């Protein structure tokens, strides 16, 4: 069950997940920007 996980641990894992998602999104945006600028 999900409720068996302590709330603090759950919040920490959720925040870590959001940070990694934002990090991946920024990397993808940087790659797209570099790709479009290289094509011009």
Backbone as CSV, one residue per row, in Angstrom:
resi,resn,N_x,N_y,N_z,CA_x,CA_y,CA_z,C_x,C_y,C_z
1,UNK,0.834,-1.214,0.000,0.000,0.000,0.000,0.869,1.263,0.000
2,UNK,0.344,2.308,-0.622,1.070,3.578,-0.690,1.084,4.256,0.678
3,UNK,0.022,4.025,1.462,-0.105,4.722,2.754,0.937,4.221,3.754
4,UNK,1.555,3.078,3.468,2.554,2.543,4.390,3.835,3.375,4.358
5,UNK,4.014,4.107,3.258,5.215,4.944,3.136,5.062,6.187,4.010
6,UNK,6.071,6.537,4.806,6.016,7.751,5.625,5.794,8.988,4.762
7,UNK,5.051,9.938,5.289,4.702,11.135,4.521,5.932,11.946,4.145
8,UNK,6.875,12.049,5.068,8.077,12.849,4.797,8.873,12.241,3.639
9,UNK,9.016,10.916,3.668,9.756,10.240,2.600,9.033,10.418,1.272
10,UNK,7.692,10.329,1.313,6.894,10.458,0.104,7.056,11.856,-0.500
11,UNK,7.002,12.873,0.349,7.166,14.247,-0.139,8.560,14.462,-0.710
12,UNK,9.566,13.872,-0.067,10.943,14.035,-0.533,11.110,13.393,-1.901
13,UNK,10.526,12.199,-2.087,10.647,11.510,-3.376,9.882,12.271,-4.452
14,UNK,8.728,12.848,-4.084,7.936,13.620,-5.054,8.711,14.862,-5.481
15,UNK,9.320,15.556,-4.518,10.088,16.762,-4.867,11.278,16.400,-5.735
16,UNK,11.914,15.260,-5.435,13.055,14.829,-6.233,12.592,14.506,-7.657
17,UNK,11.403,13.896,-7.760,10.860,13.550,-9.079,10.583,14.815,-9.880
18,UNK,9.987,15.826,-9.244,9.690,17.077,-9.956,10.974,17.786,-10.369
19,UNK,11.981,17.756,-9.506,13.246,18.427,-9.854,13.886,17.751,-11.054
20,UNK,13.884,16.421,-11.069,14.492,15.707,-12.198,13.698,15.961,-13.478
21,UNK,12.354,16.058,-13.359,11.519,16.335,-14.535,11.831,17.723,-15.081
22,UNK,11.945,18.710,-14.190,12.275,20.072,-14.626,13.659,20.100,-15.257
23,UNK,14.590,19.338,-14.672,15.961,19.285,-15.186,15.967,18.708,-16.600
24,UNK,15.223,17.607,-16.801,15.154,16.986,-18.124,14.497,17.924,-19.126
25,UNK,13.475,18.658,-18.670,12.783,19.593,-19.564,13.723,20.707,-20.004
26,UNK,14.521,21.224,-19.054,15.476,22.286,-19.392,16.532,21.770,-20.360
27,UNK,16.991,20.534,-20.147,17.987,19.945,-21.049,17.396,19.809,-22.445
28,UNK,16.156,19.351,-22.520,15.497,19.180,-23.821,15.340,20.527,-24.518
29,UNK,14.957,21.560,-23.758,14.800,22.900,-24.335,16.145,23.415,-24.844
30,UNK,17.204,23.202,-24.073,18.539,23.637,-24.504,18.967,22.909,-25.768
31,UNK,18.668,21.614,-25.858,19.020,20.837,-27.048,18.255,21.356,-28.263
32,UNK,16.968,21.636,-28.061,16.151,22.149,-29.163,16.670,23.503,-29.620
33,UNK,17.029,24.349,-28.674,17.528,25.683,-29.004,18.847,25.580,-29.779
34,UNK,19.756,24.720,-29.310,21.040,24.546,-29.984,20.822,23.960,-31.379
35,UNK,19.877,23.037,-31.495,19.595,22.401,-32.789,19.051,23.416,-33.789
36,UNK,18.089,24.244,-33.333,17.488,25.231,-34.236,18.503,26.309,-34.616
37,UNK,19.365,26.696,-33.683,20.362,27.726,-33.992,21.431,27.158,-34.926
38,UNK,21.716,25.862,-34.823,22.718,25.243,-35.689,22.188,25.113,-37.119
39,UNK,20.866,24.962,-37.247,20.276,24.812,-38.579,20.230,26.141,-39.323
40,UNK,20.173,27.233,-38.583,20.050,28.550,-39.240,21.377,28.979,-39.885
